Amino acid sequence: MAEFRNTVQMQKVLDYMNSVKSHPNAETIYGQVKTEVPSITRATVYRNLNKLVEQNQISRLEINGEFRFDADCGLHEHCVCKNCGSIIEYVNNNFPKNLLKKFNSDKFDADSVNVIFYGLCNNCKTTFLGKRLNKKGMLKSSKNKGR
């Protein structure tokens, strides 16, 4: 791993990442950091994001063809809503650990895993279907009115 000096710009990018719970893309990060460092360029933000990923200070996810960034480098999964695109973190440390333990290949030595679940978030399930679903994804029973 190459050594990088921690510049003011890099620290501002890292500070922003540590201040949000979302998974912003590079343009969002650039827009936010530019409010504090008006002279910063897109290229500098992109370069610093890549350096922070290399240093394992943030992680990069590819979701629907777009890179998103996450300050939480611990083992956790992501759930992506196919309707609104929201990203929800799901923490079950045993899940990725068990996947790594069960992975067995004489051609490849895996040391990490990235799991992304796709489906509908609770808000979209309610809006999209017009009815609330129970935890199993089944329509809750309702009394038929007027029948």
N, C-alpha and C positions, 0 to 999 in steps of 0.2 A: 504494500500500500504506500503510495507516494505521500510525502509530507506536504501539507499546505499551510501557509501562514493564515492566521485568522484576521482578516481585514475587517474594517468597519462595515463594509457592504455585506460581507458574509455573515457577520454577527447580526445585522439587521434582518437578513433573510431567516436566519435561525431563530431569532427572537419572535418574528412573526409566526413562523411555523409552530413554535412552542406556545403561542398565545391562542391558537385556534384548535377547535376539535373537529373541524371539517377536513376535507381532503382537496385542497385547492389545486388548480392547474397553475402552470408557470405564469400565465397572463394575469391571473388574479393576484398572485404573489407579487409580481412586478408592480401592478397598480397600487397595492397597499404599501410596499416598501418605498415606492417613488414619492409618496406623500411625506415620508420622513427624510429621504435622501433624494432630493429633486434631480441631482446630477447623475443618478444611477441609470444605466442603460439596460435594455432587454438582454443583450449579450452577457452583461455582467451577472444578471440574475440567473440566467440559464447556466452559465459557467459555475456559479456558486452552488446552485442546486445540484449539479452533477458532482461537485467536490464533496458536498455534504452527504450525498448518497454513497460515494466511495468511502467516506470516513464512517459510514454506518451511523450517522447522526440523524438522518431521516431516511425514509424508504420511498421508493417510486413504484407506483402501481400503474398498469396499463388497463384502463377500463373503457370499453367501447371505442378503442382506437385512440384514446387520449391519455397522456401521462398525468397522473395525479400524485400528490405528495402527502406523506403522513409522517408526523413527528414521532409517533409511537412505533418504535422498531421491535417491540416485543411480539411474541407469538400471538396472533389473533387473526380472525377471519373478517372478510368484508361481505356485506350483503348489498347488492345493487338493485334498485327498483327499476324494472324494465319500462315503467310508465313515466315517472318523473325524473329518474336518474339519480335520486338521492343515494348516498352511500352511508350505510349504517355499520358500525363496528360491532362484531360479535366476539366475545372473549370466551374461549374454551381451550385453555392451554393444552389439555390432553389430546385434543383433536389433531393439531399439526404434529405434535410429538409422536403420537401413535402412527400417523402416516409415514413419518420418517423412519420409525423403527421397522415398520412392515415393508418399506421399500427395499427390495433386494435385487441388485443387478451386478453382474460381474463386468459390465461395460460402463458403469457410471456410479460415482459416489456422491449421493445427494447430501447436502448439509443444511438446506432450508427448503421451505415449501410456502407457496402463496395460494390461499384458497379464496375464491370469490363465488358467492352464491348469487344467483339471479332469480328474481321473482317480483312480487308486489309488496310495497310497504303497507303498513296498516292504513295510512291515509288514502292511498290509491285504491286499496281493496274496498274501502268504504265508499269512496266516490265512484270508482269504476263500476262496481257492481250495484251500487245504490242501496246496499244492505250491509249490515255488519256481519262478519263471519266469525265463527268460533275459532278457538286456537287450532283446530284440526283443518281449518279451511272450508268447513261445511257451513251452509247457511243456517243461522239460528232459526229455530222454529218460531213462527208467529201465528197468531190466531187469525183465521180468515174472517175479515169483517164483511158483513152483508151477505154471507153465504149460509 
